[in-house]
Amino acid sequence: MRIALVVENAEDAELLQHAARKHDYEVVELVTSIKALRAVLKTTAADILVFALEHIDHRQLRQIERIYLGHPCPIVMFTRQGDAPTINAALKAGISAYIVDGLWPERVKPIMDVAIIRFHETQLLLRELEQTNTTVVERKLIRQAADILVRKAHISQGGAQQALRRLALNRNKRTVDVAADFIVREERFLAHA
């Protein structure tokens, strides 16, 4: 696993590099600022980002969020700053593990493991949410097409949805695709009428 480190002081840098080597992680970059990390990530790939910063402000959190959006991966933050608003903002910025006063060699590996697991679970939840939202949109399209059939063919809502499913089966298409085609045709017809 390739790690990029953003560390403000030499003692923390040595500790993190030692912990990484001990667990067969490859430190691909060691920088002292978030700005430097942004530049480095343009040419260097990292599987996990680890920050060791005394204090973190909202401007830095916005920078981390931009990094996360452009380079989604687990992010670990070691800091001394433990106020709830900053922790909340850090988690919203994409930080997977936010550790206050806890940079100890024996804790680095388990914390990174937690960050990796949390990152993958978050990604899974985001994919499931996207699928759910797509399903909701698809159901709306099918309902809209069925409503058109109800008005035009004077059949029940259930009968209209059944007709769309049969048509999809006959055409070897998904019901939502048939519904979308039906809606487009109806809109074209109404535009020319």
MDTraj code that builds the backbone (N, CA, C; nanometers):
import mdtraj as md
import numpy as np

residues = "MET ARG ILE ALA LEU VAL VAL GLU ASN ALA GLU ASP ALA GLU LEU LEU GLN HIS ALA ALA ARG LYS HIS ASP TYR GLU VAL VAL GLU LEU VAL THR SER ILE LYS ALA LEU ARG ALA VAL LEU LYS THR THR ALA ALA ASP ILE LEU VAL PHE ALA LEU GLU HIS ILE ASP HIS ARG GLN LEU ARG GLN ILE GLU ARG ILE TYR LEU GLY HIS PRO CYS PRO ILE VAL MET PHE THR ARG GLN GLY ASP ALA PRO THR ILE ASN ALA ALA LEU LYS ALA GLY ILE SER ALA TYR ILE VAL ASP GLY LEU TRP PRO GLU ARG VAL LYS PRO ILE MET ASP VAL ALA ILE ILE ARG PHE HIS GLU THR GLN LEU LEU LEU ARG GLU LEU GLU GLN THR ASN THR THR VAL VAL GLU ARG LYS LEU ILE ARG GLN ALA ALA ASP ILE LEU VAL ARG LYS ALA HIS ILE SER GLN GLY GLY ALA GLN GLN ALA LEU ARG ARG LEU ALA LEU ASN ARG ASN LYS ARG THR VAL ASP VAL ALA ALA ASP PHE ILE VAL ARG GLU GLU ARG PHE LEU ALA HIS ALA".split()
xyz = np.array([
    [0.0841, -0.1168, 0.0000],
    [0.0000, 0.0000, 0.0000],
    [0.0892, 0.1239, 0.0000],
    [0.0564, 0.2180, -0.0876],
    [0.1353, 0.3407, -0.1021],
    [0.0744, 0.4526, -0.0181],
    [0.1563, 0.5188, 0.0604],
    [0.1109, 0.6222, 0.1528],
    [0.1782, 0.7542, 0.1191],
    [0.0976, 0.8611, 0.1211],
    [0.1518, 0.9964, 0.1131],
    [0.1327, 1.0597, 0.2500],
    [0.2391, 1.1175, 0.3033],
    [0.2372, 1.1772, 0.4367],
    [0.2453, 1.3288, 0.4270],
    [0.1627, 1.3948, 0.5071],
    [0.1717, 1.5398, 0.5245],
    [0.1975, 1.5603, 0.6727],
    [0.3215, 1.5964, 0.7057],
    [0.3629, 1.6031, 0.8455],
    [0.4352, 1.7348, 0.8708],
    [0.3965, 1.8013, 0.9792],
    [0.4548, 1.9318, 1.0105],
    [0.5898, 1.9235, 1.0811],
    [0.6124, 1.8203, 1.1632],
    [0.7397, 1.8174, 1.2364],
    [0.8157, 1.6876, 1.2112],
    [0.9468, 1.6956, 1.2261],
    [1.0365, 1.5848, 1.1920],
    [1.0125, 1.4626, 1.2804],
    [0.9810, 1.4835, 1.4077],
    [0.9588, 1.3703, 1.4991],
    [0.8389, 1.2863, 1.4543],
    [0.7270, 1.3519, 1.4198],
    [0.6096, 1.2788, 1.3703],
    [0.6383, 1.2116, 1.2366],
    [0.7162, 1.2785, 1.1517],
    [0.7513, 1.2209, 1.0214],
    [0.8295, 1.0917, 1.0406],
    [0.9270, 1.0935, 1.1298],
    [1.0073, 0.9731, 1.1555],
    [0.9202, 0.8612, 1.2117],
    [0.8325, 0.8954, 1.3057],
    [0.7443, 0.7954, 1.3659],
    [0.6552, 0.7301, 1.2608],
    [0.5934, 0.8103, 1.1750],
    [0.5039, 0.7570, 1.0721],
    [0.5796, 0.6760, 0.9670],
    [0.6974, 0.7218, 0.9281],
    [0.7765, 0.6469, 0.8313],
    [0.8199, 0.5122, 0.8900],
    [0.8585, 0.5117, 1.0153],
    [0.8981, 0.3867, 1.0815],
    [0.7789, 0.2909, 1.0882],
    [0.6625, 0.3415, 1.1285],
    [0.5416, 0.2570, 1.1369],
    [0.5052, 0.2021, 0.9997],
    [0.5179, 0.2837, 0.8956],
    [0.4862, 0.2391, 0.7594],
    [0.5805, 0.1265, 0.7165],
    [0.7106, 0.1455, 0.7384],
    [0.8081, 0.0423, 0.7007],
    [0.7830, -0.0873, 0.7771],
    [0.7510, -0.0754, 0.9041],
    [0.7273, -0.1927, 0.9888],
    [0.6128, -0.2788, 0.9349],
    [0.5149, -0.2143, 0.8712],
    [0.3972, -0.2868, 0.8215],
    [0.3979, -0.2993, 0.6692],
    [0.5149, -0.2857, 0.6097],
    [0.5341, -0.3037, 0.4655],
    [0.4531, -0.2066, 0.3796],
    [0.4300, -0.0868, 0.4299],
    [0.3696, 0.0183, 0.3489],
    [0.4821, 0.0972, 0.2830],
    [0.4552, 0.1455, 0.1652],
    [0.5539, 0.2253, 0.0927],
    [0.5169, 0.3731, 0.1047],
    [0.6057, 0.4512, 0.1626],
    [0.5829, 0.5957, 0.1708],
    [0.6294, 0.6543, 0.0379],
    [0.5316, 0.6976, -0.0428],
    [0.5653, 0.7493, -0.1758],
    [0.5973, 0.8975, -0.1731],
    [0.5466, 0.9676, -0.0733],
    [0.5744, 1.1107, -0.0603],
    [0.5677, 1.1518, 0.0857],
    [0.6536, 1.2469, 0.1218],
    [0.6514, 1.3098, 0.2528],
    [0.6631, 1.4592, 0.2291],
    [0.5564, 1.5314, 0.2617],
    [0.5552, 1.6765, 0.2431],
    [0.5146, 1.7420, 0.3743],
    [0.5315, 1.8736, 0.3804],
    [0.5021, 1.9441, 0.5052],
    [0.3777, 2.0311, 0.4981],
    [0.3107, 2.0327, 0.3817],
    [0.1897, 2.1155, 0.3715],
    [0.0878, 2.0507, 0.2786],
    [-0.0374, 2.0899, 0.2968],
    [-0.1452, 2.0388, 0.2119],
    [-0.1258, 2.0875, 0.0688],
    [-0.0810, 2.2106, 0.0548],
    [-0.0567, 2.2657, -0.0787],
    [0.0472, 2.1818, -0.1529],
    [0.1530, 2.1428, -0.0837],
    [0.2572, 2.0594, -0.1456],
    [0.1997, 1.9232, -0.1839],
    [0.1117, 1.8689, -0.1012],
    [0.0495, 1.7401, -0.1326],
    [-0.0318, 1.7495, -0.2614],
    [-0.1082, 1.8572, -0.2763],
    [-0.1888, 1.8745, -0.3978],
    [-0.1002, 1.8698, -0.5213],
    [0.0144, 1.9336, -0.5157],
    [0.1064, 1.9341, -0.6299],
    [0.1622, 1.7946, -0.6552],
    [0.1983, 1.7238, -0.5481],
    [0.2574, 1.5914, -0.5583],
    [0.1596, 1.4898, -0.6168],
    [0.0336, 1.4988, -0.5768],
    [-0.0652, 1.4001, -0.6220],
    [-0.0948, 1.4087, -0.7712],
    [-0.0508, 1.5130, -0.8358],
    [-0.0677, 1.5232, -0.9805],
    [0.0215, 1.4229, -1.0536],
    [0.1322, 1.3837, -0.9882],
    [0.2260, 1.2925, -1.0534],
    [0.2498, 1.1639, -0.9755],
    [0.2054, 1.1583, -0.8523],
    [0.2301, 1.0418, -0.7670],
    [0.0979, 0.9812, -0.7217],
    [0.0861, 0.8503, -0.7320],
    [-0.0352, 0.7819, -0.6869],
    [-0.0157, 0.7341, -0.5433],
    [-0.1183, 0.7561, -0.4611],
    [-0.1152, 0.7095, -0.3224],
    [-0.2463, 0.6382, -0.2933],
    [-0.2377, 0.5306, -0.2149],
    [-0.3571, 0.4552, -0.1770],
    [-0.4221, 0.5096, -0.0511],
    [-0.3437, 0.5786, 0.0312],
    [-0.3946, 0.6362, 0.1551],
    [-0.3161, 0.7637, 0.1852],
    [-0.3863, 0.8631, 0.2397],
    [-0.3218, 0.9883, 0.2776],
    [-0.3222, 0.9970, 0.4294],
    [-0.2085, 1.0336, 0.4862],
    [-0.1966, 1.0468, 0.6315],
    [-0.1453, 1.1867, 0.6625],
    [-0.2206, 1.2569, 0.7461],
    [-0.1856, 1.3918, 0.7891],
    [-0.1498, 1.3888, 0.9370],
    [-0.0444, 1.4608, 0.9758],
    [-0.0114, 1.4818, 1.1165],
    [0.0102, 1.6320, 1.1330],
    [-0.0965, 1.6998, 1.1735],
    [-0.0951, 1.8453, 1.1857],
    [-0.1353, 1.8837, 1.3277],
    [-0.0629, 1.9787, 1.3858],
    [-0.0965, 2.0228, 1.5218],
    [-0.2403, 2.0737, 1.5279],
    [-0.2715, 2.1659, 1.4390],
    [-0.4054, 2.2250, 1.4337],
    [-0.4502, 2.2295, 1.2889],
    [-0.5806, 2.2303, 1.2701],
    [-0.6367, 2.2334, 1.1347],
    [-0.7463, 2.3388, 1.1305],
    [-0.7484, 2.4181, 1.0250],
    [-0.8526, 2.5204, 1.0124],
    [-0.9452, 2.4863, 0.8956],
    [-1.0505, 2.5644, 0.8812],
    [-1.1509, 2.5340, 0.7782],
    [-1.0962, 2.5499, 0.6367],
    [-1.0010, 2.6396, 0.6175],
    [-0.9400, 2.6544, 0.4848],
    [-0.8648, 2.5262, 0.4485],
    [-0.7911, 2.4709, 0.5446],
    [-0.7185, 2.3467, 0.5200],
    [-0.8146, 2.2306, 0.4957],
    [-0.9248, 2.2291, 0.5694],
    [-1.0244, 2.1233, 0.5479],
    [-1.0849, 2.1322, 0.4085],
    [-1.1067, 2.2531, 0.3585],
    [-1.1576, 2.2687, 0.2214],
    [-1.0546, 2.2169, 0.1211],
    [-0.9260, 2.2416, 0.1480],
    [-0.8207, 2.1892, 0.0603],
    [-0.8213, 2.0362, 0.0613],
    [-0.8362, 1.9779, 0.1788],
    [-0.8407, 1.8321, 0.1897],
    [-0.9621, 1.7782, 0.1162],
    [-1.0757, 1.8456, 0.1287],
    [-1.1964, 1.8014, 0.0588],
    [-1.1748, 1.8036, -0.0922],
    [-1.1093, 1.9066, -0.1433],
    [-1.0807, 1.9126, -0.2877],
    [-0.9883, 1.7978, -0.3289],
    [-0.8917, 1.7677, -0.2446],
    [-0.8030, 1.6535, -0.2726],
    [-0.8850, 1.5255, -0.2760],
    [-0.9716, 1.5079, -0.1771],
    [-1.0542, 1.3869, -0.1682],
    [-1.1448, 1.3720, -0.2895],
    [-1.2052, 1.4819, -0.3338],
    [-1.2939, 1.4754, -0.4499],
    [-1.2173, 1.4399, -0.5765],
    [-1.0943, 1.4865, -0.5895],
    [-1.0133, 1.4559, -0.7071],
    [-0.9378, 1.3253, -0.6965],
    [-0.9176, 1.2796, -0.5745],
    [-0.8376, 1.1587, -0.5495],
    [-0.9013, 1.0826, -0.4325],
    [-1.0189, 1.0222, -0.4533],
    [-1.0856, 0.9547, -0.3418],
    [-1.0028, 0.8377, -0.2884],
    [-0.9718, 0.8446, -0.1614],
    [-0.8975, 0.7383, -0.0945],
    [-0.9128, 0.7571, 0.0559],
    [-0.8752, 0.6566, 0.1342],
    [-0.8819, 0.6736, 0.2798],
    [-0.7878, 0.7856, 0.3257],
    [-0.8351, 0.8634, 0.4220],
    [-0.7546, 0.9729, 0.4767],
    [-0.7546, 0.9610, 0.6284],
    [-0.6339, 0.9672, 0.6865],
    [-0.6173, 0.9640, 0.8317],
    [-0.5642, 1.1006, 0.8750],
    [-0.6215, 1.1546, 0.9821],
    [-0.5766, 1.2825, 1.0366],
    [-0.5366, 1.2628, 1.1817],
    [-0.4085, 1.2877, 1.2120],
    [-0.3605, 1.2936, 1.3498],
    [-0.3450, 1.4406, 1.3846],
    [-0.4047, 1.4839, 1.4945],
    [-0.3995, 1.6245, 1.5328],
    [-0.4168, 1.6378, 1.6834],
    [-0.3996, 1.7583, 1.7313],
    [-0.4251, 1.7862, 1.8725],
    [-0.5590, 1.8579, 1.8897],
    [-0.6225, 1.8899, 1.7800],
    [-0.7444, 1.9697, 1.7822],
    [-0.8666, 1.8780, 1.7913],
    [-0.9386, 1.8859, 1.9033],
    [-1.0482, 1.7926, 1.9252],
    [-1.1849, 1.8544, 1.9436],
    [-1.2053, 1.9760, 1.8945],
    [-1.3380, 2.0370, 1.9109],
    [-1.4370, 1.9768, 1.8114],
    [-1.5608, 1.9625, 1.8561],
    [-1.6648, 1.8954, 1.7770],
    [-1.6883, 1.9587, 1.6403],
    [-1.6955, 2.0922, 1.6262],
    [-1.7183, 2.1489, 1.4924],
    [-1.6085, 2.1126, 1.3920],
    [-1.4830, 2.1104, 1.4371],
    [-1.3736, 2.0752, 1.3469],
    [-1.3796, 1.9279, 1.3099],
    [-1.4100, 1.8430, 1.4070],
    [-1.4215, 1.6995, 1.3785],
    [-1.5334, 1.6752, 1.2783],
    [-1.6462, 1.7404, 1.2983],
    [-1.7592, 1.7262, 1.2063],
    [-1.7210, 1.7722, 1.0660],
    [-1.6563, 1.8875, 1.0567],
    [-1.6140, 1.9389, 0.9258],
    [-1.5113, 1.8455, 0.8612],
    [-1.4249, 1.7867, 0.9409],
    [-1.3229, 1.6948, 0.8882],
    [-1.3874, 1.5705, 0.8289],
    [-1.4833, 1.5147, 0.8989],
    [-1.5510, 1.3957, 0.8476],
    [-1.6278, 1.4274, 0.7205],
    [-1.6898, 1.5452, 0.7147],
    [-1.7607, 1.5855, 0.5930],
    [-1.6641, 1.6104, 0.4771],
    [-1.5400, 1.6456, 0.5073],
    [-1.4397, 1.6710, 0.4033],
    [-1.3835, 1.5421, 0.3443],
    [-1.4176, 1.4278, 0.4039],
    [-1.3716, 1.3005, 0.3498],
    [-1.2692, 1.2293, 0.4357],
    [-1.2374, 1.2848, 0.5513],
    [-1.1402, 1.2204, 0.6394],
    [-1.2047, 1.0965, 0.7011],
    [-1.1389, 0.9834, 0.6857],
    [-1.1937, 0.8552, 0.7309],
    [-1.1671, 0.8284, 0.8783],
    [-1.0539, 0.8758, 0.9285],
    [-1.0202, 0.8568, 1.0698],
    [-0.9582, 0.9856, 1.1218],
    [-1.0188, 1.0440, 1.2246],
    [-0.9728, 1.1694, 1.2851],
    [-0.9288, 1.1373, 1.4271],
    [-0.7981, 1.1425, 1.4519],
    [-0.7416, 1.0979, 1.5790],
    [-0.6825, 1.2167, 1.6533],
    [-0.7326, 1.2383, 1.7747],
    [-0.6857, 1.3495, 1.8576],
    [-0.5860, 1.2951, 1.9599],
    [-0.4677, 1.3570, 1.9658],
    [-0.3624, 1.3197, 2.0617],
    [-0.3363, 1.1695, 2.0641],
    [-0.3258, 1.1091, 1.9479],
    [-0.3093, 0.9650, 1.9467],
    [-0.2053, 0.9132, 1.8495],
    [-0.1007, 0.9888, 1.8261],
    [0.0019, 0.9438, 1.7324],
    [0.1069, 0.8613, 1.8076],
    [0.0759, 0.7325, 1.8204],
    [0.1656, 0.6372, 1.8853],
    [0.1975, 0.5274, 1.7847],
    [0.3211, 0.4821, 1.7787],
    [0.3614, 0.3847, 1.6764],
    [0.2724, 0.2610, 1.6704],
    [0.2365, 0.2065, 1.7853],
    [0.1569, 0.0835, 1.7861],
    [0.0128, 0.1056, 1.7422],
    [-0.0330, 0.2305, 1.7371],
    [-0.1707, 0.2594, 1.6973],
    [-0.1847, 0.2916, 1.5483],
    [-0.0749, 0.3227, 1.4820],
    [-0.0808, 0.3685, 1.3427],
    [-0.1470, 0.2646, 1.2524],
    [-0.1026, 0.1411, 1.2573],
    [-0.1568, 0.0364, 1.1684],
    [-0.3061, 0.0132, 1.1923],
    [-0.3521, -0.0092, 1.3168],
    [-0.4957, -0.0295, 1.3358],
    [-0.5795, 0.0920, 1.2935],
    [-0.5267, 0.2106, 1.3148],
    [-0.6004, 0.3311, 1.2743],
    [-0.6108, 0.3367, 1.1224],
    [-0.5026, 0.3043, 1.0535],
    [-0.5079, 0.3034, 0.9072],
    [-0.6038, 0.1955, 0.8578],
    [-0.6056, 0.0802, 0.9246],
    [-0.7001, -0.0255, 0.8869],
    [-0.8443, 0.0226, 0.9016],
    [-0.8732, 0.0910, 1.0116],
    [-1.0082, 0.1454, 1.0334],
    [-1.0425, 0.2464, 0.9242],
    [-0.9484, 0.3325, 0.8908],
    [-0.9733, 0.4322, 0.7861],
    [-1.0038, 0.3663, 0.6525],
    [-0.9297, 0.2621, 0.6194],
    [-0.9515, 0.1908, 0.4925],
    [-1.0887, 0.1264, 0.4915],
    [-1.1233, 0.0588, 0.6008],
    [-1.2552, -0.0061, 0.6097],
    [-1.3660, 0.0973, 0.6022],
    [-1.3522, 0.2068, 0.6774],
    [-1.4559, 0.3110, 0.6768],
    [-1.4702, 0.3733, 0.5379],
    [-1.3583, 0.3965, 0.4697],
    [-1.3620, 0.4520, 0.3348],
    [-1.4398, 0.3601, 0.2414],
    [-1.4088, 0.2305, 0.2437],
    [-1.4762, 0.1365, 0.1538],
    [-1.6251, 0.1233, 0.1880],
    [-1.6587, 0.1259, 0.3157],
    [-1.8003, 0.1207, 0.3541],
    [-1.8739, 0.2461, 0.3077],
    [-1.8098, 0.3609, 0.3198],
    [-1.8704, 0.4858, 0.2734],
    [-1.8914, 0.4822, 0.1226],
    [-1.7923, 0.4328, 0.0494],
    [-1.8060, 0.4226, -0.0962],
    [-1.9205, 0.3293, -0.1338],
    [-1.9342, 0.2184, -0.0619],
    [-2.0430, 0.1246, -0.0860],
    [-2.1785, 0.1912, -0.0602],
    [-2.1892, 0.2642, 0.0492],
    [-2.3143, 0.3339, 0.0802],
    [-2.3482, 0.4380, -0.0263],
    [-2.2473, 0.5083, -0.0755],
    [-2.2713, 0.6069, -0.1809],
    [-2.3209, 0.5402, -0.3091],
    [-2.2623, 0.4247, -0.3430],
    [-2.3096, 0.3518, -0.4617],
    [-2.4532, 0.3036, -0.4426],
    [-2.4838, 0.2521, -0.3232],
    [-2.6200, 0.2060, -0.2953],
    [-2.7196, 0.3217, -0.3004],
    [-2.6794, 0.4379, -0.2480],
    [-2.7660, 0.5555, -0.2536],
    [-2.7907, 0.5972, -0.3977],
    [-2.6858, 0.5935, -0.4790],
    [-2.7001, 0.6276, -0.6204],
    [-2.7962, 0.5308, -0.6898],
    [-2.7828, 0.4008, -0.6586],
    [-2.8733, 0.3013, -0.7167],
    [-3.0162, 0.3268, -0.6715],
    [-3.0348, 0.3580, -0.5440],
    [-3.1690, 0.3843, -0.4913],
    [-3.2290, 0.5057, -0.5599],
    [-3.1499, 0.6111, -0.5738],
    [-3.2004, 0.7311, -0.6409],
    [-3.2348, 0.7014, -0.7857],
    [-3.1516, 0.6210, -0.8517],
    [-3.1800, 0.5834, -0.9897],
    [-3.3100, 0.5046, -0.9949],
    [-3.3284, 0.4152, -0.9017],
    [-3.4500, 0.3360, -0.8977],
    [-3.5720, 0.4252, -0.8792],
    [-3.5606, 0.5259, -0.7938],
    [-3.6717, 0.6191, -0.7726],
    [-3.7028, 0.6921, -0.9028],
    [-3.6006, 0.7376, -0.9718],
    [-3.6194, 0.8076, -1.1000],
    [-3.6839, 0.7135, -1.2011],
    [-3.6365, 0.5903, -1.2039],
    [-3.6920, 0.4922, -1.2977],
    [-3.8396, 0.4669, -1.2678],
    [-3.8724, 0.4538, -1.1405],
    [-4.0130, 0.4316, -1.1051],
    [-4.1003, 0.5495, -1.1460],
    [-4.0459, 0.6703, -1.1331],
    [-4.1219, 0.7891, -1.1744],
    [-4.1474, 0.7870, -1.3251],
    [-4.0470, 0.7466, -1.4025],
    [-4.0645, 0.7382, -1.5478],
    [-4.1709, 0.6355, -1.5851],
    [-4.1662, 0.5193, -1.5204],
    [-4.2653, 0.4155, -1.5481],
    [-4.4038, 0.4652, -1.5098],
    [-4.4131, 0.5314, -1.3967],
    [-4.5432, 0.5855, -1.3517],
    [-4.5953, 0.6911, -1.4507],
    [-4.5049, 0.7768, -1.4976],
    [-4.5442, 0.8810, -1.5934],
    [-4.5947, 0.8187, -1.7233],
    [-4.5249, 0.7179, -1.7738],
    [-4.5693, 0.6501, -1.8961],
    [-4.7027, 0.5803, -1.8727],
    [-4.7179, 0.5186, -1.7563],
    [-4.8439, 0.4507, -1.7243],
    [-4.9581, 0.5518, -1.7163],
    [-4.9327, 0.6700, -1.6611],
    [-5.0355, 0.7746, -1.6537],
    [-5.0825, 0.8156, -1.7935],
    [-4.9886, 0.8234, -1.8863],
    [-5.0254, 0.8569, -2.0248],
    [-5.1147, 0.7474, -2.0822],
    [-5.0781, 0.6224, -2.0586],
    [-5.1607, 0.5101, -2.1071],
    [-5.2992, 0.5113, -2.0426],
    [-5.3053, 0.5424, -1.9150],
    [-5.4352, 0.5485, -1.8450],
    [-5.5251, 0.6499, -1.9144],
    [-5.4705, 0.7667, -1.9460],
    [-5.5503, 0.8725, -2.0119],
    [-5.5890, 0.8338, -2.1546],
    [-5.4935, 0.7788, -2.2307],
    [-5.5184, 0.7511, -2.3712],
    [-5.5991, 0.6234, -2.3937],
    [-5.5677, 0.5180, -2.3185],
    [-5.6307, 0.3882, -2.3436],
    [-5.7452, 0.3592, -2.2467],
    [-5.7665, 0.4491, -2.1513],
    [-5.8744, 0.4327, -2.0527],
    [-5.8650, 0.2981, -1.9812],
    [-5.7433, 0.2689, -1.9338],
    [-5.7226, 0.1466, -1.8555],
    [-5.6744, 0.1855, -1.7157],
    [-5.6698, 0.0881, -1.6272],
    [-5.6276, 0.1169, -1.4900],
    [-5.4757, 0.1385, -1.4838],
    [-5.4311, 0.1968, -1.3737],
    [-5.2877, 0.2177, -1.3527],
    [-5.2151, 0.0833, -1.3547],
    [-5.2685, -0.0155, -1.2869],
    [-5.2087, -0.1492, -1.2858],
    [-5.2038, -0.2097, -1.4250],
    [-5.3117, -0.1930, -1.5016],
    [-5.3159, -0.2439, -1.6382],
    [-5.2134, -0.1741, -1.7260],
    [-5.1957, -0.0441, -1.7051],
    [-5.0990, 0.0312, -1.7840],
    [-4.9561, -0.0154, -1.7532],
    [-4.9267, -0.0361, -1.6263],
    [-4.7926, -0.0822, -1.5901],
    [-4.7677, -0.2239, -1.6423],
    [-4.8722, -0.3067, -1.6365],
    [-4.8621, -0.4423, -1.6905],
    [-4.8354, -0.4369, -1.8407],
    [-4.9018, -0.3475, -1.9122],
    [-4.8816, -0.3334, -2.0567],
    [-4.7377, -0.2904, -2.0873],
    [-4.6845, -0.1990, -2.0080],
    [-4.5456, -0.1553, -2.0273],
    [-4.4478, -0.2712, -2.0028],
    [-4.4736, -0.3516, -1.9011],
    [-4.3865, -0.4662, -1.8722],
    [-4.3913, -0.5676, -1.9864],
    [-4.5125, -0.5944, -2.0391],
    [-4.5257, -0.6890, -2.1508],
    [-4.4528, -0.6367, -2.2740],
    [-4.4693, -0.5089, -2.3024],
    [-4.4029, -0.4479, -2.4173],
    [-4.2509, -0.4577, -2.4022],
    [-4.2015, -0.4327, -2.2815],
    [-4.0573, -0.4425, -2.2559],
    [-4.0093, -0.5854, -2.2763],
    [-4.0855, -0.6815, -2.2295],
    [-4.0501, -0.8221, -2.2452],
    [-4.0458, -0.8605, -2.3929],
    [-4.1461, -0.8167, -2.4685],
    [-4.1519, -0.8471, -2.6120],
    [-4.0363, -0.7840, -2.6888],
    [-3.9915, -0.6677, -2.6453],
    [-3.8825, -0.5977, -2.7147],
    [-3.7454, -0.6302, -2.6549],
    [-3.7436, -0.7138, -2.5526],
    [-3.6197, -0.7500, -2.4847],
    [-3.5483, -0.6255, -2.4311],
    [-3.6249, -0.5379, -2.3678],
    [-3.5729, -0.4146, -2.3088],
    [-3.6164, -0.4068, -2.1635],
    [-3.5557, -0.3150, -2.0920],
    [-3.5992, -0.2891, -1.9555],
    [-3.7269, -0.2055, -1.9600],
    [-3.8125, -0.2237, -1.8617],
    [-3.9396, -0.1507, -1.8578],
    [-3.9158, -0.0006, -1.8558],
    [-3.8153, 0.0442, -1.7825],
    [-3.7883, 0.1878, -1.7753],
    [-3.7487, 0.2428, -1.9120],
    [-3.6771, 0.1640, -1.9920],
    [-3.6370, 0.2097, -2.1255],
    [-3.7587, 0.2230, -2.2172],
    [-3.8492, 0.1262, -2.2087],
    [-3.9727, 0.1330, -2.2873],
    [-4.0557, 0.2540, -2.2425],
    [-4.0631, 0.2756, -2.1113],
    [-4.1392, 0.3897, -2.0582],
    [-4.0797, 0.5210, -2.1074],
    [-3.9473, 0.5327, -2.1042],
    [-3.8817, 0.6561, -2.1497],
    [-3.9086, 0.6794, -2.2984],
    [-3.8982, 0.5733, -2.3793],
    [-3.9286, 0.5857, -2.5225],
    [-4.0733, 0.6307, -2.5428],
    [-4.1640, 0.5733, -2.4670],
    [-4.3064, 0.6052, -2.4777],
    [-4.3305, 0.7527, -2.4442],
    [-4.2653, 0.8015, -2.3399],
    [-4.2802, 0.9420, -2.2988],
    [-4.2262, 1.0346, -2.4064],
    [-4.1100, 1.0013, -2.4631],
    [-4.0505, 1.0838, -2.5690],
    [-4.1438, 1.0905, -2.6898],
    [-4.1989, 0.9765, -2.7287],
    [-4.2919, 0.9744, -2.8431],
    [-4.4151, 1.0601, -2.8147],
    [-4.4668, 1.0501, -2.6946],
    [-4.5846, 1.1289, -2.6588],
    [-4.5540, 1.2782, -2.6621],
    [-4.4361, 1.3158, -2.6123],
    [-4.3965, 1.4579, -2.6136],
    [-4.3798, 1.5079, -2.7563],
    [-4.3232, 1.4262, -2.8446],
    [-4.3087, 1.4647, -2.9852],
    [-4.4457, 1.4813, -3.0500],
    [-4.5361, 1.3870, -3.0195],
    [-4.6704, 1.3932, -3.0754],
    [-4.7397, 1.5225, -3.0317],
    [-4.7291, 1.5539, -2.9042],
    [-4.7948, 1.6749, -2.8528],
    [-4.7303, 1.8010, -2.9098],
    [-4.6001, 1.7978, -2.9381],
    [-4.5316, 1.9143, -2.9929],
    [-4.5764, 1.9400, -3.1373],
    [-4.6127, 1.8347, -3.2105],
    [-4.6555, 1.8495, -3.3490],
    [-4.8069, 1.8651, -3.3642],
    [-4.8774, 1.8456, -3.2572],
    [-5.0251, 1.8517, -3.2657],
    [-5.0743, 1.9934, -3.2597],
])
top = md.Topology()
chain = top.add_chain()
for i, resn in enumerate(residues, 1):
    res = top.add_residue(resn, chain, resSeq=i)
    for name in ("N", "CA", "C"):
        top.add_atom(name, md.element.get_by_symbol(name[0]), res)
traj = md.Trajectory(xyz[None], top)
